[in-house]
């Protein structure tokens, strides 16, 4: 058992950031754009203010991002049935397809070097996934 959880957290952060940088392709979308689409996919339709808060960006920045994503056909805008002044944003089929392609590409980038690891390392990584999933869930709340 690791005694210093702060040190463990720092090492885990280094690994997560490193993996994200090594597996991300920024040719189609920025990380913020991809995260915004993923939030819409995971959480369903949302108002622009909700998305800005969820992604930690200003409302004007999110407005500009949504304009680009909408122009690319990745996000659909519709009037909020509860408030005609507001807009509800949802992921389009094209947006979902793009996220799926990106996930497949990232998984392929990880699978190649994973194949070169010894069986013990692969087993340790596989055994850690449930705990990492619970950690991710705890971070969402």
C-alpha positions in Angstrom: 0.0 0.0 0.0 1.3 3.4 -0.8 1.6 5.6 2.3 1.9 9.0 0.7 -1.3 9.5 -1.3 -0.3 13.0 -2.3 2.8 11.6 -3.9 0.8 8.9 -5.6 -1.6 11.5 -6.8 1.3 13.5 -8.3 2.7 10.5 -10.1 -0.7 9.4 -11.4 -1.3 13.0 -12.7 2.1 12.8 -14.5 1.1 9.5 -16.1 -2.4 10.7 -17.1 -1.1 13.9 -18.6 1.7 12.1 -20.4 -0.7 9.5 -21.8 -3.2 12.2 -22.9 -0.4 14.1 -24.7 1.0 11.0 -26.4 -2.4 9.7 -27.6 -4.1 12.9 -28.6 -4.3 14.1 -32.1 -5.1 17.8 -32.3 -5.5 17.7 -36.1 -9.3 17.7 -36.0 -10.2 19.1 -32.6 -8.6 20.9 -29.7 -8.7 19.2 -26.3 -11.4 21.6 -25.1 -13.5 21.0 -28.2 -13.1 17.2 -27.7 -13.9 17.5 -24.0 -17.0 19.5 -24.8 -18.3 17.0 -27.3 -17.6 14.2 -24.8 -19.5 16.0 -22.1 -22.5 16.3 -24.4 -22.2 12.6 -25.3 -21.9 11.6 -21.6 -24.4 14.0 -20.1 -26.9 14.7 -22.9 -28.2 18.1 -24.1 -27.0 21.1 -22.2 -27.2 24.9 -22.1 -24.1 26.8 -23.1 -23.6 28.2 -19.6 -23.7 24.6 -18.2 -21.1 23.5 -20.7 -18.8 26.5 -20.0 -19.0 25.7 -16.3 -18.3 22.0 -16.9 -15.3 22.7 -19.1 -14.0 25.5 -16.9 -14.0 28.2 -19.7 -15.7 31.5 -19.9 -19.1 31.9 -21.5 -17.7 34.0 -24.5 -15.0 31.3 -25.1 -17.6 28.5 -25.1 -19.9 30.6 -27.4 -17.0 30.9 -29.9 -16.2 27.1 -29.6 -19.9 26.1 -30.0 -20.2 28.3 -33.1 -17.2 26.5 -34.6 -18.5 23.0 -33.6 -22.0 23.9 -34.9 -20.5 25.1 -38.2 -18.7 21.8 -38.5 -22.0 19.9 -38.0 -20.8 18.4 -34.7 -23.3 20.2 -32.4 -26.9 20.9 -32.9 -28.6 24.1 -31.5 -32.2 24.1 -30.5 -34.5 26.5 -28.5 -34.8 25.5 -24.9 -38.5 24.4 -24.5 -38.4 25.8 -20.9 -37.0 29.2 -21.9 -37.3 30.5 -25.4 -34.4 32.9 -24.8 -31.9 30.0 -24.2 -30.4 27.5 -26.5 -29.9 23.8 -25.8 -26.9 22.1 -27.4 -26.7 18.5 -28.3 -24.2 16.2 -30.0 -25.0 15.3 -33.6 -24.4 11.9 -35.2 -21.4 13.4 -36.9 -20.1 14.5 -33.5 -20.6 11.1 -32.0 -18.9 9.5 -35.0 -15.9 11.8 -34.6 -15.6 11.0 -30.9 -15.7 7.3 -31.7 -13.0 7.6 -34.4 -10.8 9.6 -32.0 -11.3 6.9 -29.2 -10.4 4.1 -31.6 -7.2 6.0 -32.7 -6.2 6.6 -29.1 -6.8 3.0 -28.2 -4.7 1.9 -31.2 -1.8 4.2 -30.1 -1.9 2.6 -26.6 -2.4 -1.0 -27.9 0.8 -1.1 -29.9 3.2 -0.4 -27.0 1.0 -2.4 -24.6 1.6 -5.5 -26.8 5.3 -5.1 -26.1 4.9 -5.1 -22.3 5.4 -8.4 -20.4 2.3 -10.3 -19.2 2.9 -9.2 -15.6 2.8 -5.5 -16.5 -0.3 -6.0 -18.6 -2.0 -7.9 -15.7 -1.1 -5.1 -13.3 -2.6 -2.5 -15.6 -5.7 -4.5 -16.1 -6.1 -5.0 -12.3 -5.8 -1.3 -11.7 -8.6 -0.3 -14.1 -11.5 -0.9 -11.7 -9.9 1.3 -9.0 -9.0 4.0 -11.6 -12.6 3.9 -12.8 -13.8 4.4 -9.2 -11.3 7.3 -8.8 -12.7 8.9 -12.0 -16.2 8.6 -10.6 -15.2 10.2 -7.3 -13.6 13.1 -9.2 -16.9 13.7 -11.1 -18.7 14.3 -7.8 
